[in-house]
Amino acid sequence: MSATEVIELSAIAPQTPYPAHLPPNKDPSSSPSSSSSGLDISRVPSDDGQIAFAQNAQPKLSTARLILTIFQPSLINFFASFTNGIITVGLPIIARSINLERALYLWPQSVYGLTSGAALLIAGAIADIVGARSLELLGILLLSAFTLACGLAQTGVQLVVFRAIQGVSLAMHLPASVALITAAVPSGRTRNVAFACLGLSQPLGFSVGLVLSGIMIEKAGWRSGFYLSGGAMVLAAIAAFWALPKVQTISVDADRSVWKKIQKDVDWVGGVIASGGLAILAYVLAYVYSTCLALPVH
């Protein structure tokens, strides 16, 4: 059943103060899915005869929390892309500083996009199960930690590994941030502005990184850019504990634990196959390119 059909059916479906899986004599105020949570939940019949739940309203936020809900993921995107600008401009200096082999020149930049793209599908599926807020907090904590770790790297292998984990952390953040804005920001102009900020923050961060990293590398060294980005992300992570709304996960199967849901409901086989294929393709292209760089010039 499509999202449009759910919305249309929710307008004519009978409203009930309690979820369908609770008995009528149970107090709806004791249920986490009741109207006390600020969510309007409607019972909608699906194509297979079962009951689906449609979320008709977002949790109401104050103006300050609404602004921070939009600004916080955009700030994370900005500084994550800022580090890409540092790598792009400062790679020759970084390579000399940590003795990065010429054959590995491409990897500090490419492994970041490789791991983030490969883990994106599975991260999105997990976000639907554990909740967007939980995955967002974990993602930005790891992202800030390994951004700082990139600044502390002493060898080329360490930098490549830290950038790889940084990409996986970004994969946790991206689908969770989109889900949070969709659930918490009212539809219409406000949500359009939120998604525009989310999309603009990535190219803007990369552009600013290209410009400022040259000055920072010359004045304070290449590590200062990672310290600046990691420190800003740490502050954003601390603010996220208060700013990000608690979007309730609607599930008709509340008996199973979260770990069992992750184990059974996530298509691990399909996700690993899709991610592995992308990773192999990117690895082959990167290996061919790095081999060409290593060839002697006559």
C-alpha positions in Angstrom: 0.0 0.0 0.0 1.5 3.3 -1.0 2.0 6.3 1.3 -0.7 8.3 -0.6 -3.2 5.5 0.0 -2.4 5.5 3.7 -2.9 9.2 3.9 -6.2 9.0 2.0 -7.5 6.1 4.1 -6.5 7.7 7.4 -8.9 10.6 6.6 -11.9 8.2 6.5 -10.7 5.5 8.8 -12.5 5.4 12.3 -10.3 7.0 14.9 -9.6 5.0 18.1 -8.1 6.2 21.3 -6.1 3.0 21.6 -3.9 0.9 19.2 -5.5 -2.0 17.5 -3.4 -4.7 19.3 -4.7 -3.6 22.8 -7.9 -4.8 24.2 -10.8 -2.3 24.4 -10.9 -2.4 28.2 -7.2 -1.4 28.6 -6.5 2.2 29.6 -5.1 3.9 26.5 -3.1 6.3 28.6 -0.8 3.5 29.7 0.2 2.7 26.1 3.2 4.4 24.6 1.3 4.7 21.3 -1.6 6.6 22.8 -2.5 10.2 22.2 -0.6 11.4 25.3 2.7 11.0 23.3 1.6 13.8 20.9 1.0 11.5 18.0 -2.3 10.9 16.3 -2.4 7.2 15.3 -5.1 5.9 13.0 -5.9 2.3 12.1 -5.7 1.8 8.4 -6.6 -1.6 6.6 -3.8 -2.8 4.4 -4.1 -4.8 1.2 -3.5 -8.1 2.9 -6.3 -7.6 5.4 -4.0 -6.7 8.4 -4.0 -3.4 10.2 -1.4 -0.7 9.4 -0.8 2.3 11.5 -0.6 5.8 10.0 1.1 8.7 11.8 -1.0 11.8 11.1 0.8 14.3 13.2 4.3 15.2 14.3 5.4 15.8 17.9 4.9 19.5 18.6 8.3 21.3 19.2 9.1 24.7 20.5 10.6 27.2 18.0 14.0 26.8 19.6 14.0 23.0 19.4 12.6 23.1 15.9 15.5 25.3 14.7 18.0 23.1 16.4 16.5 20.0 14.9 17.1 21.5 11.5 20.4 23.1 12.3 22.1 20.2 14.1 22.2 17.6 11.2 23.0 20.3 8.8 26.0 21.3 10.9 27.2 17.6 11.0 26.9 17.4 7.2 28.9 20.7 6.9 31.9 19.6 9.0 31.9 16.1 7.6 32.2 17.6 4.1 34.7 20.1 5.4 37.1 17.3 6.2 36.9 16.2 2.5 38.1 19.6 1.5 41.1 19.3 3.9 42.1 16.0 2.3 41.7 17.3 -1.2 43.8 20.4 -0.7 46.3 19.1 1.9 47.0 15.5 0.6 50.6 16.2 -0.6 51.5 17.7 2.8 49.6 15.0 4.7 51.3 12.3 2.7 54.8 13.6 3.6 53.9 14.1 7.2 52.7 10.5 7.9 54.8 8.8 5.2 51.8 7.8 3.1 52.9 5.7 0.1 52.2 7.0 -3.3 50.1 4.0 -4.1 47.8 4.9 -1.2 47.3 8.5 -2.2 43.7 7.9 -3.3 42.5 6.0 -0.3 42.2 8.7 2.4 39.6 10.3 0.2 38.0 7.4 -1.6 37.6 5.0 1.4 35.4 7.6 3.1 32.9 7.6 0.3 33.2 3.8 -0.2 32.3 2.8 3.4 29.6 5.4 3.7 27.9 4.3 0.5 28.3 0.6 1.3 26.8 0.9 4.8 24.0 3.2 3.9 21.3 0.6 3.1 21.9 -1.4 6.2 22.1 1.7 8.4 18.7 2.9 7.0 17.1 -0.4 7.8 18.5 -0.4 11.4 17.2 3.2 11.9 13.6 2.0 11.1 14.0 -0.6 13.9 15.9 1.1 16.7 14.6 4.6 16.0 16.2 7.5 14.1 17.2 9.5 17.3 19.2 6.6 18.8 21.1 5.9 15.5 21.7 9.6 15.0 23.2 10.0 18.4 25.5 7.0 17.9 26.5 8.1 14.4 27.5 11.6 15.4 29.4 10.4 18.4 31.4 8.0 16.3 31.8 10.6 13.6 33.2 13.2 15.9 35.5 10.7 17.7 37.1 9.4 14.4 37.3 12.9 12.9 39.5 13.8 15.9 41.3 10.4 15.5 42.2 11.4 11.9 44.0 14.5 13.3 45.9 12.2 15.6 47.0 9.7 13.0 50.7 8.9 12.9 50.8 6.6 9.9 49.1 6.4 6.5 47.4 3.1 7.5 45.9 4.7 10.6 44.5 7.6 8.5 42.9 5.3 6.0 41.3 3.1 8.7 40.0 6.2 10.6 38.6 7.6 7.4 36.9 4.3 6.7 35.2 4.2 10.1 34.3 7.9 9.7 32.5 6.9 6.5 30.5 4.2 8.3 29.5 6.8 11.0 28.3 9.1 8.3 26.1 6.3 6.9 24.4 6.1 10.3 23.8 9.9 10.4 22.4 10.4 6.9 19.2 8.3 6.9 18.6 9.1 10.6 18.8 12.8 10.0 16.3 12.6 7.1 13.9 10.5 9.2 14.1 12.9 12.1 13.3 15.9 10.0 10.4 14.1 8.3 8.9 13.0 11.6 9.5 16.2 13.6 9.3 19.1 11.2 5.8 20.2 10.0 5.1 19.6 6.4 5.0 22.5 4.0 7.4 25.4 3.8 9.2 24.6 7.0 10.1 21.1 6.0 11.2 22.3 2.5 13.6 24.7 4.1 14.8 21.9 6.4 15.6 19.6 3.5 17.2 22.5 1.6 19.5 23.2 4.5 20.3 19.5 4.8 21.2 19.3 1.1 23.1 22.6 0.9 25.3 21.9 3.9 27.3 19.2 2.1 28.6 21.2 -0.9 28.9 24.3 1.2 31.1 22.5 3.8 33.3 21.0 1.0 33.7 24.5 -0.6 34.6 26.2 2.6 37.0 23.3 3.4 38.8 23.9 0.1 39.2 27.6 0.8 40.0 27.6 4.6 42.1 24.4 4.7 44.8 26.0 2.6 45.1 28.9 5.1 44.9 26.5 8.1 47.5 24.1 6.7 49.9 26.9 6.1 49.3 28.6 9.5 48.5 25.8 11.9 49.2 22.5 10.1 46.8 20.0 8.5 45.8 18.4 11.8 44.1 21.7 12.9 41.3 21.2 10.4 40.4 17.8 11.8 40.6 19.1 15.3 38.2 22.0 14.4 35.8 19.7 12.7 35.9 17.1 15.4 35.4 19.6 18.2 32.5 21.2 16.5 30.9 17.8 16.0 31.4 17.0 19.7 29.5 20.2 20.6 26.8 19.3 18.2 26.5 15.8 19.7 26.1 17.2 23.1 23.4 19.6 21.9 21.7 16.8 20.1 20.8 15.0 23.4 18.5 17.9 24.2 17.6 19.2 20.8 16.6 16.1 18.9 13.0 15.0 19.4 12.1 11.5 20.6 10.2 10.2 17.6 8.2 7.1 18.7 8.8 3.9 16.7 5.4 2.4 15.7 5.5 -1.4 15.8 2.8 -4.0 16.0 5.3 -6.5 17.3 6.3 -5.2 20.6 7.0 -8.6 22.2 10.4 -9.0 20.4 13.5 -7.3 21.6 15.4 -4.8 19.5 18.3 -7.2 18.9 15.9 -9.9 17.6 14.2 -7.3 15.3 17.6 -6.3 13.9 18.5 -9.9 13.4 15.3 -11.0 11.7 13.8 -7.9 10.1 17.0 -6.5 8.4 17.7 -8.0 5.0 21.4 -8.7 5.9 21.9 -11.0 2.8 20.6 -8.4 0.4 22.4 -5.6 2.1 25.7 -7.4 2.2 25.5 -8.4 -1.4 24.6 -4.8 -2.5 27.2 -3.3 -0.3 29.9 -5.8 -1.2 29.3 -5.3 -4.9 29.6 -1.6 -4.6 32.8 -2.0 -2.4 34.4 -4.4 -4.9 33.7 -2.1 -7.9 35.1 1.0 -6.0 38.1 -1.0 -4.9 38.9 -2.1 -8.4 38.6 1.4 -9.8 40.7 2.8 -7.0 43.4 0.1 -7.4 43.6 0.8 -11.1 43.9 4.5 -10.6 46.5 4.2 -7.8 48.5 1.8 -9.9 48.6 4.3 -12.7 49.8 7.0 -10.3 52.6 4.6 -9.2 53.9 4.1 -12.8 57.1 5.9 -13.6 56.7 8.9 -15.9 59.1 8.9 -18.9 
